[in-house]
Amino acid sequence: MNSILNIEKNTVVEEAKAYCEAQGLEVVFTHEISKTHLQIISERTKHLPAMYHASVGMLLDRLKNGCYLLMKDGEIVGHIFAHRHTIDKYSVYERSSLWVQKAYRNNNLGLLLMDFLTKKFSKEFLISIAQDQTVHHNNELLGMRHITLKDLSPVLIETLEKLGKLRDEYKYKYYVNPYFESKINQFNKILKSKI
Ligand SMILES: CC(C)(COP(=O)(O)OP(=O)(O)OC[C@H]1O[C@@H](n2cnc3c(N)ncnc32)[C@H](O)[C@@H]1OP(=O)(O)O)[C@@H](O)C(=O)NCCC(=O)NCCS
């Protein structure tokens, strides 16, 4: 990663961790969340326009990949899940249902949760498709690489398209983690042979 970005990321992550300590917040990795909490999270994704709606069933499915919760005195005040797309027999993960309670926003906790998840999936294919400039910047801080659609196999693009991710490089930017980038040519070749 670009060393200026790396310094910026480390600073931001350290600040976020210091903030957590001062506020008594804890980041927890788990595969288990009660049905009641899953219902609350699902409702939240339904009512916040920036989020994709995730039903309890979808959240249960994502929970199999593990998720990070931001906890305060036993209460969930933030979360991030990993959505697994299956392309041929390969798994491509995407961060999903990121949320931080209003009282704690703008203290880099969104980035902190993204950092945990990105690290967890460093040996898997991880992709981020976003519109927002802040998210692009965060992706760069997290060491993800911008790629263009022509770098991706049509099979992969088609699968993402079915999931509502448009083939639109004006609005969206595609970022992948270094592992994905290192395997992209190999992956495209395998997928091409399946057409
Ligand atoms: C998006 C969100 C998690 C950011 O939490 P945060 O702890 O404030 O994040 P940070 O302090 O690391 O980053 C702050 C900035 O980055 C933006 N940001 C960070 N991650 C983002 C993401 N995945 N999508 C959109 N914006 C994001 C924030 O909106 C904020 O921008 P602003 O300064 O222009 O207001 C929080 O605003 C939230 O829960 N929003 C409602 C749900 C949502 O929009 N989720 C993202 C879509 S899945």
PDBQT file of the ligand as one rigid body, heavy atoms in Angstrom, charges set to zero:
ROOT
HETATM    1  C1  LIG A 201     -21.986   4.544   7.375  1.00  0.00    +0.000 C 
HETATM    2  C2  LIG A 201     -21.701   4.535   8.873  1.00  0.00    +0.000 C 
HETATM    3  C3  LIG A 201     -21.564   3.102   9.368  1.00  0.00    +0.000 C 
HETATM    4  C4  LIG A 201     -20.399   5.267   9.131  1.00  0.00    +0.000 C 
HETATM    5  O1  LIG A 201     -20.118   5.173  10.509  1.00  0.00    +0.000 OA
HETATM    6  P1  LIG A 201     -19.024   6.122  11.203  1.00  0.00    +0.000 P 
HETATM    7  O2  LIG A 201     -18.567   5.421  12.439  1.00  0.00    +0.000 OA
HETATM    8  O3  LIG A 201     -19.528   7.491  11.314  1.00  0.00    +0.000 OA
HETATM    9  O4  LIG A 201     -17.886   6.026  10.112  1.00  0.00    +0.000 OA
HETATM   10  P2  LIG A 201     -16.501   6.752  10.061  1.00  0.00    +0.000 P 
HETATM   11  O5  LIG A 201     -16.325   7.710  11.221  1.00  0.00    +0.000 OA
HETATM   12  O6  LIG A 201     -15.486   5.682   9.886  1.00  0.00    +0.000 OA
HETATM   13  O7  LIG A 201     -16.653   7.556   8.710  1.00  0.00    +0.000 OA
HETATM   14  C5  LIG A 201     -17.361   8.733   8.699  1.00  0.00    +0.000 C 
HETATM   15  C6  LIG A 201     -17.672   9.145   7.299  1.00  0.00    +0.000 C 
HETATM   16  O8  LIG A 201     -17.526   8.108   6.348  1.00  0.00    +0.000 OA
HETATM   17  C7  LIG A 201     -18.798   7.772   5.775  1.00  0.00    +0.000 C 
HETATM   18  N1  LIG A 201     -18.826   6.328   5.566  1.00  0.00    +0.000 N 
HETATM   19  C8  LIG A 201     -18.002   5.422   6.117  1.00  0.00    +0.000 A 
HETATM   20  N2  LIG A 201     -18.300   4.204   5.674  1.00  0.00    +0.000 NA
HETATM   21  C9  LIG A 201     -19.323   4.313   4.834  1.00  0.00    +0.000 A 
HETATM   22  C10 LIG A 201     -20.080   3.397   4.069  1.00  0.00    +0.000 A 
HETATM   23  N3  LIG A 201     -19.807   2.088   4.046  1.00  0.00    +0.000 N 
HETATM   24  N4  LIG A 201     -21.077   3.867   3.313  1.00  0.00    +0.000 NA
HETATM   25  C11 LIG A 201     -21.351   5.187   3.290  1.00  0.00    +0.000 A 
HETATM   26  N5  LIG A 201     -20.654   6.121   3.983  1.00  0.00    +0.000 NA
HETATM   27  C12 LIG A 201     -19.657   5.679   4.761  1.00  0.00    +0.000 A 
HETATM   28  C13 LIG A 201     -19.758   8.277   6.796  1.00  0.00    +0.000 C 
HETATM   29  O9  LIG A 201     -21.068   8.518   6.296  1.00  0.00    +0.000 OA
HETATM   30  C14 LIG A 201     -19.102   9.566   7.217  1.00  0.00    +0.000 C 
HETATM   31  O10 LIG A 201     -19.185  10.543   6.182  1.00  0.00    +0.000 OA
HETATM   32  P3  LIG A 201     -19.431  12.086   6.523  1.00  0.00    +0.000 P 
HETATM   33  O11 LIG A 201     -18.248  12.496   7.342  1.00  0.00    +0.000 OA
HETATM   34  O12 LIG A 201     -19.504  12.714   5.190  1.00  0.00    +0.000 OA
HETATM   35  O13 LIG A 201     -20.693  12.105   7.291  1.00  0.00    +0.000 OA
HETATM   36  C15 LIG A 201     -22.825   5.254   9.686  1.00  0.00    +0.000 C 
HETATM   37  O14 LIG A 201     -22.966   6.563   9.189  1.00  0.00    +0.000 OA
HETATM   38  C16 LIG A 201     -24.167   4.537   9.611  1.00  0.00    +0.000 C 
HETATM   39  O15 LIG A 201     -24.427   3.619  10.375  1.00  0.00    +0.000 OA
HETATM   40  N6  LIG A 201     -25.025   4.974   8.673  1.00  0.00    +0.000 N 
HETATM   41  C17 LIG A 201     -26.330   4.353   8.456  1.00  0.00    +0.000 C 
HETATM   42  C18 LIG A 201     -26.201   3.007   7.759  1.00  0.00    +0.000 C 
HETATM   43  C19 LIG A 201     -25.379   3.092   6.469  1.00  0.00    +0.000 C 
HETATM   44  O16 LIG A 201     -25.448   4.048   5.726  1.00  0.00    +0.000 OA
HETATM   45  N7  LIG A 201     -24.572   2.037   6.247  1.00  0.00    +0.000 N 
HETATM   46  C20 LIG A 201     -23.680   1.983   5.100  1.00  0.00    +0.000 C 
HETATM   47  C21 LIG A 201     -24.305   1.308   3.941  1.00  0.00    +0.000 C 
HETATM   48  S1  LIG A 201     -24.230  -0.450   4.063  1.00  0.00    +0.000 SA
ENDROOT
TORSDOF 0
